[in-house]
Amino acid sequence: MRPVDTDTLATRSRNELLQRNEVFESFFKAEAPRLAEACREMSRRFLAGGRLLAFGNGSAATDAQHVSVEFVHPVIVGKRALPALDLGPAFEARLPVVLKPQDMVMGFAFPQSDPAVERALAAANERGALTFALTGEAGDYSFGLPHDDPFVAQEVFEVLYHMLWETVHVYFEHRE
């Protein structure tokens, strides 16, 4: 086994972090107006009794679980818990049973869209729900992979749903 050159590793780590920062900056600069619009609508729907319903296939199922916990169990003291539910692997069967028109539905699929996720999002959209596709095309707000590296893309999406949570609360605090 070769000895590790810490200077080389430090340079590599720094360069990779700078590249990730460029991806984040580019993605959020392009998407900021749409995300603000989405958060405004999400806050209206939560105030009208809507819930966030999330699901995903494969490794993306963990993001559905994460975003659900994020909304139900706020990490910032004083922020309200918001109703959210991960629909689990049987999401196609569960969604029609629990969906209300004021709900928000978030479907996750990596590294590309998934037919089951797309079908569920399309069905939710037809029933009046606000829909998010990460990745895919069937959502009111659809997002493709922001980077070829699935780990970087997943990191961007994780920041995206943290930002959604935070910005929804900003709209609560500054209602029109």
C-alpha positions in Angstrom: 0.0 0.0 0.0 1.3 3.4 -1.0 1.7 6.2 1.6 -0.9 8.9 1.4 0.2 12.3 0.4 -1.9 14.6 2.5 -1.1 17.7 0.4 -2.4 15.9 -2.8 -5.5 14.8 -1.0 -6.1 18.2 0.4 -5.8 19.8 -3.0 -8.1 17.1 -4.5 -10.7 17.7 -1.8 -10.6 21.4 -2.2 -11.0 21.2 -6.0 -13.9 18.8 -5.7 -15.6 21.1 -3.2 -15.1 24.1 -5.4 -16.6 22.1 -8.3 -19.6 21.2 -6.2 -20.1 24.8 -5.2 -20.2 25.7 -8.9 -22.9 23.2 -9.5 -24.9 24.4 -6.5 -24.5 28.1 -7.5 -25.5 27.4 -11.1 -28.6 25.3 -10.1 -30.0 27.6 -7.5 -29.3 30.8 -9.5 -31.3 29.3 -12.4 -34.1 27.9 -10.2 -34.5 30.6 -7.5 -37.6 32.3 -9.1 -39.4 29.0 -9.6 -38.5 27.8 -6.1 -39.8 31.0 -4.5 -43.1 30.6 -6.5 -43.3 27.0 -5.4 -42.8 27.9 -1.7 -45.5 30.5 -1.8 -47.9 28.0 -3.2 -46.8 25.4 -0.7 -47.4 27.8 2.2 -50.9 28.5 0.9 -51.6 24.8 0.6 -50.3 24.0 4.1 -52.5 26.8 5.5 -55.5 25.3 3.7 -54.9 21.9 5.3 -52.7 20.4 2.6 -50.0 17.8 3.4 -46.7 16.9 1.8 -46.8 13.4 0.4 -43.4 12.0 -0.7 -42.2 8.8 -2.3 -39.3 7.4 -4.3 -38.0 4.3 -5.8 -34.7 2.7 -5.1 -32.1 4.7 -3.3 -34.3 7.8 -3.9 -36.8 6.4 -1.3 -34.5 7.6 1.4 -34.9 11.2 0.2 -38.7 10.8 0.4 -38.2 9.6 4.0 -35.9 12.5 4.8 -38.1 15.3 3.3 -41.1 13.9 5.3 -39.2 14.0 8.5 -37.8 17.4 7.7 -41.3 18.9 7.5 -42.8 17.0 10.4 -40.0 17.4 12.9 -38.5 20.9 12.5 -34.8 21.3 13.4 -35.2 24.9 14.3 -36.8 25.7 17.6 -40.0 27.7 17.2 -40.8 26.6 13.6 -44.1 24.8 13.2 -44.3 21.2 12.3 -46.0 20.7 9.0 -48.0 17.6 7.9 -45.9 15.3 5.8 -45.9 11.6 5.0 -43.6 9.2 3.2 -45.8 6.8 1.3 -43.2 4.0 1.2 -42.6 1.5 -1.6 -46.4 0.9 -2.2 -46.8 4.6 -3.1 -48.8 3.9 -6.3 -51.5 2.1 -4.3 -51.5 4.4 -1.4 -51.5 7.8 -3.1 -55.0 7.6 -4.6 -56.4 6.6 -1.1 -54.8 9.5 0.9 -54.5 12.3 -1.7 -56.5 15.5 -1.3 -56.5 18.3 -3.9 -54.7 20.8 -1.6 -51.8 18.3 -1.0 -48.3 18.6 -2.3 -46.7 15.5 -3.8 -42.9 15.0 -4.2 -41.6 12.1 -6.2 -37.9 11.1 -6.2 -36.1 9.0 -8.7 -32.3 8.8 -9.3 -30.4 8.8 -11.5 -33.2 9.2 -14.1 -36.9 9.4 -14.0 -38.9 6.3 -13.0 -42.1 5.2 -14.8 -43.9 4.4 -11.5 -42.9 7.8 -10.0 -44.0 9.6 -13.2 -47.4 7.8 -13.2 -48.0 8.7 -9.6 -47.1 12.3 -10.1 -49.3 12.6 -13.2 -52.3 11.0 -11.3 -51.7 13.5 -8.4 -51.6 16.4 -10.8 -54.9 15.3 -12.4 -56.5 15.5 -8.9 -55.2 19.0 -8.3 -52.2 18.4 -6.1 -49.0 20.5 -6.5 -46.4 18.2 -7.8 -42.6 18.0 -7.7 -40.5 15.6 -9.8 -36.9 15.1 -8.7 -36.0 13.8 -11.4 -38.6 13.6 -14.1 -41.0 15.6 -16.1 -44.5 14.9 -14.6 -44.3 17.6 -11.9 -45.6 21.1 -11.8 -42.0 21.7 -10.7 -39.7 19.2 -12.5 -36.0 19.0 -12.1 -33.5 17.1 -14.1 -30.2 15.9 -12.7 -28.1 19.0 -12.0 -24.8 17.0 -12.5 -23.6 13.8 -14.0 -22.4 12.5 -10.7 -25.4 11.0 -8.9 -23.9 11.8 -5.5 -23.5 15.5 -6.4 -27.0 15.6 -7.8 -28.5 14.0 -4.7 -26.6 16.6 -2.6 -28.2 19.4 -4.7 -31.7 17.9 -4.2 -31.1 17.5 -0.5 -30.3 21.2 -0.2 -33.3 22.0 -2.4 -35.8 20.3 -0.1 -34.1 21.9 3.0 -34.5 25.2 1.2 -38.1 24.5 0.4 -38.8 23.9 4.1 -37.1 27.0 5.2 -38.7 29.3 2.6 -42.2 27.9 3.3 -41.6 29.1 6.8 -40.5 32.5 5.6 -43.9 32.8 3.7 -45.7 31.8 6.9 -43.9 34.6 8.8 -44.6 37.2 6.1 -48.0 36.4 4.8 -49.5 38.7 2.3 
